[in-house]
Amino acid sequence: MAKIMGPRFKLSRSLGVNIYGHPKAMNRAGKTPGRASRKLSNYGLQLLEKQKLRAYYGVLEKQFIRYVDMAMKAPGLSGEVLIQKLECRLDNIVYRIGLASSIREARQMVNHGHILVNGKKVDIPSFSINPEDIIALREKSQKIEKYIENIQNRNYVVDYVEANPASFSGKLLRLPNRQEIPVDVNEQLVIEFYSKR
């Protein structure tokens, strides 16, 4: 499985935003000025926004380009469609439900076969979730202490995802609106970056 490796907090500081949601990620941000704090050209801004969006969802360049191409061909605003498609990935929805404490952990859970979609095991993190799909932790995995802590300590809520901690499950209620998605990025600059290819 291809995945983004390397120091997570250093990447957050470099991009100027806490992409992993960890409370200590930006502790040393003042000491190490990242790219976001410098005056950037238009191309530099587009590149920065693209790297931020990729890092938020942990997607590598080749796969990210496929999402951009799909978004550009789909009806509607390409930037919003792109974020919507990334937000509806299985690993991200597992994270939003609260079964995992990070998208990285959610991806590992999916890869290791802990997650069921509509009662069937799915081990592809990029699997696209549709509204009303039921995502659940398989019964055997519900005894793992880490996953019990994750669902009990779920500390935020998004309106388009419903969590059911008692059954270690949840579902995507509907496709999210852009304003609801907690990702601090200018998606239009990302589309502009790729439209020059």
Residue frames as a rotation matrix with the C-alpha (Angstrom) as fourth column:
MET 1
0.576 0.817 0.000 0.00
0.817 -0.576 0.000 0.00
0.000 0.000 -1.000 0.00
ALA 2
-0.415 -0.687 0.597 1.40
0.657 -0.680 -0.325 3.39
0.629 0.257 0.734 -1.01
LYS 3
0.691 0.621 -0.369 1.10
0.705 -0.466 0.535 6.07
0.160 -0.630 -0.760 1.64
ILE 4
0.504 -0.492 0.710 2.60
-0.238 -0.869 -0.433 9.38
0.830 0.049 -0.555 2.70
MET 5
0.457 -0.465 -0.758 5.54
0.844 0.496 0.204 8.72
0.282 -0.733 0.619 5.01
GLY 6
-0.402 -0.730 0.553 7.80
0.436 -0.684 -0.585 11.08
0.805 0.006 0.593 6.91
PRO 7
-0.830 0.000 -0.558 7.47
0.538 -0.265 -0.800 13.37
-0.148 -0.964 0.220 9.95
ARG 8
-0.006 0.957 0.291 3.85
0.943 -0.091 0.321 14.52
0.333 0.276 -0.902 10.27
PHE 9
0.545 0.237 -0.805 4.39
0.635 -0.743 0.212 17.53
-0.547 -0.626 -0.555 12.52
LYS 10
-0.506 -0.796 -0.333 7.19
0.270 -0.513 0.815 18.86
-0.819 0.323 0.474 10.32
LEU 11
-0.698 0.334 0.634 4.84
0.682 0.036 0.731 18.65
0.221 0.942 -0.252 7.32
SER 12
0.392 0.888 -0.241 2.11
0.917 -0.356 0.180 20.50
0.074 -0.291 -0.954 9.25
ARG 13
0.254 -0.377 -0.891 4.54
0.390 -0.803 0.451 23.31
-0.885 -0.461 -0.057 10.15
SER 14
-0.769 -0.610 0.191 5.83
0.374 -0.188 0.908 23.50
-0.518 0.770 0.372 6.60
LEU 15
-0.489 0.676 0.551 2.30
0.731 -0.029 0.682 23.85
0.477 0.736 -0.480 5.19
GLY 16
-0.913 0.032 0.406 1.31
-0.191 -0.914 -0.358 26.29
0.359 -0.404 0.841 7.95
VAL 17
0.051 0.974 0.222 -1.78
-0.904 -0.050 0.425 24.36
0.425 -0.223 0.877 9.05
ASN 18
-0.558 -0.211 0.803 -2.46
-0.674 0.679 -0.290 21.51
-0.484 -0.703 -0.521 11.50
ILE 19
-0.235 0.462 -0.855 -3.48
-0.861 0.310 0.404 18.92
0.451 0.831 0.325 8.92
TYR 20
-0.576 -0.040 -0.816 -3.44
0.103 0.987 -0.122 15.99
0.811 -0.154 -0.564 11.37
GLY 21
0.403 0.845 0.353 -5.50
-0.234 -0.278 0.932 17.61
0.885 -0.457 0.086 14.13
HIS 22
0.192 -0.412 -0.891 -2.92
0.837 0.543 -0.071 16.66
0.513 -0.732 0.449 16.77
PRO 23
0.939 0.293 -0.178 -2.72
0.342 -0.770 0.538 19.21
0.021 -0.566 -0.824 19.64
LYS 24
0.405 -0.863 -0.301 1.12
0.185 -0.245 0.952 19.29
-0.895 -0.442 0.060 19.55
ALA 25
0.416 -0.239 0.877 1.54
0.885 0.329 -0.330 19.48
-0.210 0.914 0.348 15.77
MET 26
0.517 -0.148 0.843 2.10
0.432 -0.805 -0.407 23.24
0.739 0.575 -0.352 15.61
ASN 27
0.809 -0.172 -0.562 4.01
0.536 -0.177 0.826 23.67
-0.241 -0.969 -0.051 18.91
ARG 28
-0.106 -0.957 -0.270 7.26
0.547 -0.283 0.788 24.71
-0.830 -0.065 0.553 17.19
ALA 29
0.450 0.378 0.809 5.62
0.892 -0.145 -0.429 26.56
-0.045 0.915 -0.402 14.30
GLY 30
0.983 -0.048 -0.179 7.02
-0.033 -0.995 0.089 29.95
-0.182 -0.082 -0.980 15.38
LYS 31
0.267 -0.962 0.055 10.62
-0.251 -0.014 0.968 28.70
-0.930 -0.272 -0.245 15.37
THR 32
-0.661 -0.461 0.593 10.44
0.388 0.466 0.795 27.16
-0.643 0.755 -0.129 11.89
PRO 33
-0.160 0.653 -0.740 8.76
-0.589 -0.665 -0.459 29.49
-0.792 0.362 0.491 9.40
GLY 34
-0.179 0.177 0.968 6.94
0.532 0.845 -0.056 27.38
-0.828 0.504 -0.246 6.83
ARG 35
-0.787 -0.118 0.606 6.11
0.615 -0.233 0.754 28.11
0.053 0.965 0.256 3.24
ALA 36
0.163 0.974 0.156 2.71
0.917 -0.208 0.340 29.48
0.364 0.088 -0.927 4.24
SER 37
0.515 0.006 -0.857 4.32
0.600 -0.717 0.356 32.37
-0.612 -0.697 -0.373 6.15
ARG 38
-0.598 -0.787 -0.152 6.38
0.385 -0.447 0.807 33.58
-0.704 0.424 0.570 3.16
LYS 39
0.140 0.576 -0.805 5.21
-0.612 -0.589 -0.528 35.77
-0.778 0.567 0.270 0.29
LEU 40
-0.368 -0.206 0.907 4.41
0.364 0.866 0.344 33.33
-0.856 0.456 -0.243 -2.50
SER 41
-0.883 0.109 -0.456 3.81
-0.460 -0.391 0.797 33.70
-0.091 0.914 0.396 -6.23
ASN 42
0.116 0.983 -0.141 0.45
-0.990 0.103 -0.100 32.66
-0.084 0.151 0.985 -7.68
TYR 43
0.212 -0.140 -0.967 1.98
-0.403 0.889 -0.217 29.31
0.890 0.436 0.132 -8.68
GLY 44
-0.802 -0.593 -0.074 3.44
-0.140 0.307 -0.941 28.92
0.581 -0.745 -0.329 -5.17
LEU 45
-0.517 0.707 0.482 0.01
-0.802 -0.204 -0.561 29.49
-0.299 -0.677 0.673 -3.60
GLN 46
0.428 0.687 -0.587 -1.59
-0.855 0.519 -0.016 26.92
0.294 0.509 0.809 -5.91
LEU 47
-0.137 -0.599 -0.789 1.14
-0.188 0.798 -0.573 24.40
0.973 0.070 -0.222 -5.12
LEU 48
-0.903 -0.209 0.375 0.77
-0.376 -0.036 -0.926 25.00
0.207 -0.977 -0.047 -1.37
GLU 49
-0.099 0.957 0.274 -3.01
-0.951 -0.010 -0.309 24.48
-0.293 -0.291 0.911 -1.45
LYS 50
0.431 0.196 -0.881 -2.58
-0.618 0.776 -0.129 21.30
0.658 0.600 0.455 -3.51
GLN 51
-0.506 -0.719 -0.476 -0.05
-0.082 0.590 -0.803 19.92
0.859 -0.367 -0.357 -1.02
LYS 52
-0.748 0.314 0.585 -2.31
-0.655 -0.206 -0.727 20.82
-0.107 -0.927 0.360 1.93
LEU 53
0.288 0.950 -0.120 -5.30
-0.956 0.278 -0.092 19.01
-0.054 0.141 0.989 0.41
ARG 54
0.228 -0.298 -0.927 -3.23
-0.344 0.866 -0.363 15.93
0.911 0.401 0.095 -0.43
ALA 55
-0.779 -0.626 -0.023 -1.82
-0.163 0.238 -0.957 15.86
0.605 -0.742 -0.288 3.09
TYR 56
-0.352 0.739 0.574 -5.25
-0.931 -0.214 -0.295 16.24
-0.095 -0.638 0.764 4.75
TYR 57
0.669 0.743 -0.032 -6.46
-0.734 0.653 -0.185 13.04
-0.116 0.147 0.982 3.09
GLY 58
0.025 -0.765 0.644 -3.10
-0.459 0.563 0.687 11.22
-0.888 -0.312 -0.337 2.87
VAL 59
0.831 0.347 0.434 -3.36
0.228 0.499 -0.836 10.72
-0.506 0.794 0.335 -0.90
LEU 60
-0.242 -0.966 0.097 -0.33
0.423 -0.015 0.906 10.34
-0.873 0.260 0.412 -3.16
GLU 61
-0.500 -0.050 -0.865 0.08
-0.469 -0.824 0.319 12.37
-0.728 0.565 0.388 -6.35
LYS 62
-0.979 0.083 -0.184 -0.92
-0.123 0.475 0.871 9.73
0.160 0.876 -0.455 -8.91
GLN 63
-0.485 0.844 -0.227 -4.18
0.873 0.482 -0.071 8.93
0.050 -0.233 -0.971 -7.11
PHE 64
-0.246 0.346 -0.905 -4.83
0.359 -0.835 -0.417 12.61
-0.900 -0.428 0.081 -6.40
ILE 65
-0.829 -0.102 -0.549 -4.63
-0.437 -0.493 0.752 13.42
-0.348 0.864 0.364 -10.14
ARG 66
-0.810 0.584 -0.056 -7.33
0.439 0.667 0.602 10.78
0.388 0.463 -0.797 -10.77
TYR 67
-0.163 0.755 -0.635 -9.61
0.883 -0.176 -0.436 12.54
-0.441 -0.631 -0.638 -8.25
VAL 68
-0.431 -0.062 -0.900 -8.91
-0.115 -0.986 0.122 15.91
-0.895 0.156 0.418 -9.92
ASP 69
-0.975 0.045 -0.217 -9.72
-0.212 0.101 0.972 14.49
0.066 0.994 -0.089 -13.38
MET 70
-0.526 0.832 -0.177 -13.01
0.821 0.551 0.148 13.01
0.221 -0.067 -0.973 -12.09
ALA 71
-0.126 0.454 -0.882 -13.91
0.640 -0.642 -0.422 16.33
-0.758 -0.618 -0.209 -10.45
MET 72
-0.683 -0.210 -0.699 -13.19
-0.292 -0.799 0.525 18.31
-0.669 0.563 0.485 -13.62
LYS 73
-0.928 0.343 -0.148 -15.44
-0.007 0.381 0.925 16.04
0.374 0.859 -0.351 -15.69
ALA 74
-0.470 0.779 -0.415 -18.30
0.881 0.387 -0.273 16.04
-0.052 -0.494 -0.868 -13.14
PRO 75
0.129 0.581 0.804 -21.09
0.463 -0.752 0.469 18.64
0.877 0.311 -0.366 -13.17
GLY 76
0.904 0.229 -0.360 -20.85
0.425 -0.393 0.815 21.43
0.045 -0.890 -0.453 -10.58
LEU 77
0.701 -0.691 0.177 -17.90
-0.695 -0.717 -0.044 23.39
0.157 -0.092 -0.983 -9.18
SER 78
0.442 -0.567 -0.695 -14.80
-0.069 0.751 -0.657 21.25
0.894 0.338 0.292 -9.73
GLY 79
-0.561 -0.721 0.407 -13.14
-0.431 -0.165 -0.887 22.27
0.707 -0.673 -0.218 -6.44
GLU 80
-0.126 0.614 0.779 -16.18
-0.979 0.048 -0.196 21.36
-0.158 -0.788 0.595 -4.35
VAL 81
0.808 0.409 -0.425 -16.66
-0.514 0.842 -0.167 18.08
0.289 0.353 0.890 -6.20
LEU 82
0.013 -0.908 -0.419 -12.99
-0.180 0.411 -0.894 17.22
0.984 0.087 -0.158 -5.57
ILE 83
-0.711 -0.281 0.645 -13.24
-0.646 -0.102 -0.757 17.76
0.278 -0.954 -0.108 -1.80
GLN 84
0.273 0.903 0.333 -16.57
-0.948 0.312 -0.068 15.91
-0.165 -0.297 0.940 -1.70
LYS 85
0.680 -0.065 -0.731 -15.03
-0.325 0.866 -0.380 12.87
0.657 0.496 0.567 -3.42
LEU 86
-0.423 -0.897 -0.127 -12.06
-0.167 0.215 -0.962 12.86
0.890 -0.386 -0.241 -1.03
GLU 87
-0.511 0.294 0.807 -14.36
-0.857 -0.243 -0.455 13.29
0.062 -0.924 0.376 1.98
CYS 88
0.536 0.839 0.100 -16.42
-0.837 0.543 -0.069 10.23
-0.112 -0.047 0.993 0.94
ARG 89
-0.195 -0.670 -0.716 -13.43
-0.524 0.689 -0.502 7.86
0.829 0.277 -0.485 0.91
LEU 90
0.580 0.448 -0.680 -13.91
0.221 0.717 0.661 4.89
0.784 -0.534 0.317 3.26
ASP 91
-0.260 -0.743 -0.617 -10.83
0.848 0.130 -0.513 5.68
0.461 -0.657 0.596 5.38
ASN 92
-0.856 -0.050 0.515 -12.04
-0.083 -0.969 -0.231 9.25
0.511 -0.240 0.825 5.93
ILE 93
0.119 0.980 0.160 -15.59
-0.526 -0.075 0.847 8.20
0.842 -0.185 0.507 6.87
VAL 94
0.339 -0.118 -0.934 -14.19
0.631 0.764 0.133 5.64
0.698 -0.634 0.333 9.36
TYR 95
-0.722 -0.673 -0.163 -12.27
0.613 -0.511 -0.603 8.57
0.322 -0.535 0.781 10.91
ARG 96
-0.655 0.528 0.542 -15.31
-0.424 -0.849 0.315 10.90
0.626 -0.023 0.779 10.88
ILE 97
0.390 0.803 -0.452 -17.48
-0.035 0.503 0.864 8.26
0.920 -0.321 0.224 12.59
GLY 98
0.378 -0.340 0.861 -14.88
-0.902 -0.343 0.261 8.08
0.207 -0.876 -0.436 15.37
LEU 99
0.998 -0.033 -0.048 -13.73
0.040 0.989 0.143 4.48
0.043 -0.144 0.989 14.93
ALA 100
0.210 -0.977 0.040 -10.17
0.920 0.184 -0.345 5.78
0.329 0.110 0.938 14.40
SER 101
0.438 -0.113 -0.892 -8.25
0.575 -0.727 0.375 8.65
-0.690 -0.678 -0.253 15.98
SER 102
-0.207 -0.498 -0.842 -6.67
-0.468 -0.705 0.532 9.72
-0.859 0.504 -0.088 12.66
ILE 103
0.674 0.412 -0.613 -7.02
-0.724 0.202 -0.660 9.07
-0.149 0.888 0.434 8.94
ARG 104
-0.293 -0.863 -0.412 -3.74
-0.845 0.435 -0.310 7.12
0.447 0.258 -0.856 9.10
GLU 105
-0.781 0.051 0.622 -5.17
-0.412 0.706 -0.576 4.80
-0.469 -0.706 -0.531 11.73
ALA 106
0.280 0.960 0.018 -8.43
-0.532 0.170 -0.830 4.51
-0.799 0.223 0.558 9.77
ARG 107
0.369 -0.220 -0.903 -6.50
-0.893 0.184 -0.410 3.48
0.256 0.958 -0.128 6.65
GLN 108
-0.728 -0.685 -0.020 -4.64
-0.636 0.686 -0.352 0.81
0.255 -0.244 -0.936 8.62
MET 109
-0.445 0.650 0.616 -7.93
-0.402 0.469 -0.786 -0.50
-0.800 -0.598 0.052 10.07
VAL 110
0.585 0.660 -0.471 -9.42
-0.693 0.106 -0.713 -0.80
-0.421 0.743 0.520 6.57
ASN 111
0.035 -0.682 -0.731 -6.29
-0.880 0.325 -0.345 -2.50
0.473 0.655 -0.589 5.18
HIS 112
-0.871 -0.446 0.207 -6.28
-0.485 0.705 -0.518 -5.03
0.085 -0.551 -0.830 8.01
GLY 113
-0.603 0.673 -0.429 -9.90
0.116 0.606 0.787 -6.03
0.790 0.424 -0.443 7.37
HIS 114
-0.881 0.252 -0.400 -11.49
0.416 0.014 -0.909 -4.54
-0.224 -0.968 -0.118 10.51
ILE 115
-0.618 0.607 -0.500 -14.17
-0.469 -0.795 -0.385 -2.57
-0.631 -0.004 0.776 8.61
LEU 116
-0.523 0.582 0.623 -17.46
0.757 0.653 0.025 -3.72
-0.393 0.485 -0.782 7.08
VAL 117
-0.813 0.397 -0.427 -19.51
-0.513 -0.835 0.201 -1.73
-0.276 0.382 0.882 4.56
ASN 118
0.091 0.960 -0.264 -23.15
-0.982 0.131 0.139 -2.85
0.167 0.246 0.955 4.47
GLY 119
0.714 0.233 0.660 -22.11
-0.519 0.809 0.276 -6.08
-0.469 -0.540 0.699 6.21
LYS 120
0.893 -0.431 0.133 -19.30
0.414 0.668 -0.619 -6.96
0.177 0.607 0.774 3.78
LYS 121
0.341 -0.856 -0.388 -15.57
0.492 -0.189 0.850 -6.66
-0.801 -0.481 0.357 4.47
VAL 122
0.905 -0.179 0.387 -13.91
0.260 -0.486 -0.834 -3.91
0.337 0.855 -0.394 2.43
ASP 123
0.463 -0.812 -0.355 -10.12
0.640 0.029 0.768 -3.53
-0.613 -0.583 0.533 2.62
ILE 124
-0.193 -0.455 0.869 -9.66
0.905 -0.425 -0.021 -0.69
0.380 0.782 0.493 0.11
PRO 125
-0.441 -0.025 -0.897 -9.17
0.680 -0.661 -0.316 2.70
-0.585 -0.750 0.309 1.86
SER 126
-0.928 0.025 -0.372 -10.16
-0.226 -0.832 0.507 4.65
-0.296 0.554 0.778 -1.27
PHE 127
-0.627 0.763 0.156 -13.49
0.766 0.568 0.301 2.79
0.141 0.308 -0.941 -1.57
SER 128
-0.847 0.330 0.416 -16.19
-0.230 -0.934 0.272 5.39
0.479 0.135 0.868 -2.28
ILE 129
-0.757 0.599 -0.260 -18.99
0.547 0.364 -0.753 5.59
-0.356 -0.713 -0.604 0.29
ASN 130
-0.590 0.669 0.452 -22.53
0.203 -0.419 0.885 6.47
0.782 0.614 0.112 -0.81
PRO 131
-0.521 0.489 0.699 -25.24
-0.816 -0.525 -0.242 8.07
0.249 -0.697 0.673 1.34
GLU 132
0.529 0.782 0.330 -26.98
-0.846 0.457 0.274 5.53
0.063 -0.424 0.904 3.63
ASP 133
0.209 -0.544 -0.813 -24.08
-0.068 0.821 -0.567 3.03
0.976 0.174 0.134 3.45
ILE 134
0.949 0.106 0.295 -23.52
-0.304 0.071 0.950 1.47
0.079 -0.992 0.099 6.90
ILE 135
0.065 -0.982 -0.177 -19.88
-0.318 0.148 -0.937 1.39
0.946 0.117 -0.303 8.03
ALA 136
0.875 0.289 0.387 -19.15
-0.457 0.237 0.857 -0.83
0.156 -0.927 0.340 11.03
LEU 137
-0.292 -0.925 0.244 -16.30
-0.953 0.260 -0.157 -2.37
0.082 -0.278 -0.957 12.96
ARG 138
-0.040 0.292 -0.956 -16.41
-0.284 0.914 0.291 -6.16
0.958 0.283 0.046 12.59
GLU 139
0.820 0.562 0.109 -17.60
-0.255 0.188 0.948 -7.95
0.513 -0.805 0.297 15.73
LYS 140
0.570 -0.676 -0.466 -14.24
0.771 0.636 0.020 -9.56
0.283 -0.371 0.884 16.55
SER 141
-0.373 -0.791 0.485 -12.51
0.604 -0.604 -0.520 -6.13
0.704 0.099 0.703 16.45
GLN 142
0.348 0.627 0.697 -14.99
-0.140 -0.701 0.700 -4.52
0.927 -0.341 -0.156 18.86
LYS 143
0.898 -0.073 -0.434 -13.07
0.428 0.374 0.823 -6.06
0.103 -0.925 0.367 21.78
ILE 144
-0.058 -0.981 0.185 -9.83
0.867 -0.141 -0.477 -4.20
0.494 0.133 0.859 20.91
GLU 145
0.108 0.085 -0.991 -9.15
0.873 -0.484 0.054 -1.62
-0.475 -0.871 -0.126 23.65
LYS 146
-0.820 -0.513 -0.253 -7.80
0.326 -0.783 0.529 1.03
-0.470 0.352 0.810 21.26
TYR 147
-0.753 0.577 0.317 -10.98
0.253 -0.191 0.948 1.01
0.607 0.794 -0.002 19.15
ILE 148
0.175 0.779 -0.602 -13.18
0.937 0.055 0.344 1.14
0.301 -0.625 -0.721 22.26
GLU 149
-0.216 -0.362 -0.907 -11.26
0.665 -0.735 0.135 4.25
-0.715 -0.574 0.399 23.39
ASN 150
-0.961 -0.188 0.201 -11.56
0.273 -0.568 0.777 5.83
-0.032 0.802 0.597 19.94
ILE 151
-0.350 0.907 0.234 -15.36
0.474 -0.045 0.880 5.58
0.808 0.419 -0.414 19.79
GLN 152
0.330 0.457 -0.826 -15.77
0.943 -0.120 0.311 6.68
0.043 -0.882 -0.470 23.43
ASN 153
-0.164 -0.522 -0.837 -13.47
0.545 -0.755 0.364 9.71
-0.822 -0.397 0.408 22.97
ARG 154
-0.217 0.172 0.961 -15.02
0.938 -0.238 0.254 10.91
0.272 0.956 -0.110 19.70
ASN 155
-0.357 -0.080 -0.931 -14.66
0.693 -0.691 -0.206 14.65
-0.626 -0.719 0.302 20.21
TYR 156
-0.697 0.216 -0.684 -16.29
-0.447 -0.876 0.180 16.30
-0.560 0.431 0.707 17.22
VAL 157
-0.064 0.793 0.606 -19.36
0.496 0.552 -0.670 15.91
-0.866 0.258 -0.429 15.05
VAL 158
-0.939 -0.044 -0.340 -20.05
-0.264 -0.539 0.800 16.60
-0.218 0.841 0.494 11.38
ASP 159
-0.227 0.974 -0.007 -23.70
-0.712 -0.171 -0.681 16.92
-0.664 -0.150 0.732 10.29
TYR 160
0.240 0.330 -0.913 -23.44
-0.942 0.305 -0.138 14.59
0.233 0.893 0.384 7.31
VAL 161
-0.467 -0.411 -0.783 -22.17
-0.185 0.911 -0.368 11.58
0.865 -0.027 -0.501 9.31
GLU 162
0.524 0.658 0.542 -24.18
-0.748 0.051 0.662 9.72
0.408 -0.752 0.518 11.94
ALA 163
-0.589 -0.765 -0.262 -22.29
-0.465 0.586 -0.664 7.69
0.661 -0.269 -0.700 14.54
ASN 164
0.672 0.740 0.027 -23.71
-0.486 0.413 0.770 4.89
0.559 -0.530 0.637 16.65
PRO 165
-0.239 -0.905 0.351 -21.08
-0.886 0.055 -0.461 4.22
0.398 -0.421 -0.815 19.36
ALA 166
0.158 0.369 0.916 -23.12
-0.792 0.602 -0.106 1.42
-0.590 -0.708 0.387 20.96
SER 167
0.840 0.212 0.500 -22.86
0.080 0.862 -0.501 -0.72
-0.537 0.461 0.706 17.82
PHE 168
-0.174 -0.980 -0.093 -19.42
0.126 -0.116 0.985 0.57
-0.977 0.160 0.144 16.66
SER 169
-0.273 0.164 0.948 -21.02
0.946 0.224 0.234 1.80
-0.174 0.961 -0.216 13.45
GLY 170
-0.223 0.263 -0.938 -22.17
-0.013 -0.964 -0.267 4.83
-0.975 -0.048 0.219 11.56
LYS 171
0.084 0.261 0.962 -23.30
0.936 0.310 -0.166 6.02
-0.342 0.914 -0.218 8.16
LEU 172
-0.956 -0.282 -0.077 -22.95
0.212 -0.852 0.479 8.81
-0.200 0.441 0.875 5.64
LEU 173
-0.188 0.966 -0.180 -26.33
0.380 -0.097 -0.920 10.54
-0.906 -0.241 -0.349 5.78
ARG 174
0.897 0.408 0.169 -25.86
0.335 -0.378 -0.863 12.61
-0.288 0.831 -0.476 2.62
LEU 175
0.121 -0.856 0.502 -23.16
0.877 -0.144 -0.458 14.15
0.464 0.496 0.734 0.47
PRO 176
0.035 -0.139 -0.990 -21.57
0.818 -0.564 0.108 17.02
-0.574 -0.814 0.094 2.43
ASN 177
0.930 0.149 0.336 -21.74
0.299 -0.837 -0.458 20.69
0.213 0.527 -0.823 1.49
ARG 178
0.128 -0.964 0.234 -18.38
0.441 -0.156 -0.884 22.44
0.889 0.216 0.405 1.16
GLN 179
0.058 -0.078 0.995 -19.01
-0.605 -0.796 -0.027 24.70
0.794 -0.601 -0.094 4.19
GLU 180
0.851 0.375 0.368 -19.50
-0.517 0.474 0.713 21.62
0.093 -0.797 0.597 6.41
ILE 181
0.741 -0.606 -0.288 -16.21
0.487 0.781 -0.391 19.92
0.462 0.150 0.874 5.51
PRO 182
0.928 -0.338 -0.156 -13.57
-0.058 -0.546 0.836 20.81
-0.368 -0.766 -0.526 8.15
VAL 183
0.219 -0.865 0.452 -10.68
0.937 0.316 0.150 21.25
-0.272 0.391 0.879 5.71
ASP 184
0.575 -0.077 -0.815 -8.87
0.055 -0.990 0.133 24.60
-0.816 -0.122 -0.565 5.61
VAL 185
-0.528 -0.714 0.460 -7.92
0.511 0.166 0.844 24.80
-0.679 0.680 0.277 1.95
ASN 186
0.010 0.483 -0.876 -8.71
-0.626 -0.680 -0.382 26.90
-0.780 0.552 0.296 -1.15
GLU 187
0.021 0.045 0.999 -9.83
0.357 0.933 -0.050 24.15
-0.934 0.358 0.004 -3.50
GLN 188
0.937 0.346 -0.044 -10.21
0.100 -0.387 -0.917 26.53
-0.334 0.855 -0.397 -6.46
LEU 189
0.373 -0.886 -0.274 -6.44
-0.889 -0.426 0.168 27.12
-0.266 0.181 -0.947 -6.44
VAL 190
-0.275 -0.415 0.867 -5.94
-0.207 0.906 0.369 23.34
-0.939 -0.078 -0.335 -6.58
ILE 191
0.515 0.553 0.655 -8.11
0.545 0.379 -0.748 23.12
-0.662 0.742 -0.106 -9.71
GLU 192
0.907 -0.230 -0.352 -6.23
-0.390 -0.776 -0.496 26.06
-0.159 0.587 -0.794 -11.26
PHE 193
0.002 -0.967 0.254 -2.93
-0.720 0.174 0.672 24.28
-0.694 -0.184 -0.696 -10.55
TYR 194
-0.376 -0.129 0.918 -4.02
0.228 0.947 0.226 21.18
-0.898 0.294 -0.327 -12.51
SER 195
0.678 0.726 0.114 -5.93
0.304 -0.135 -0.943 22.97
-0.669 0.674 -0.313 -15.26
LYS 196
0.493 -0.587 -0.642 -2.58
-0.769 -0.639 -0.007 24.14
-0.406 0.498 -0.767 -16.73
ARG 197
-0.132 -0.586 0.800 -1.44
-0.107 0.811 0.576 20.57
-0.985 -0.009 -0.170 -17.44
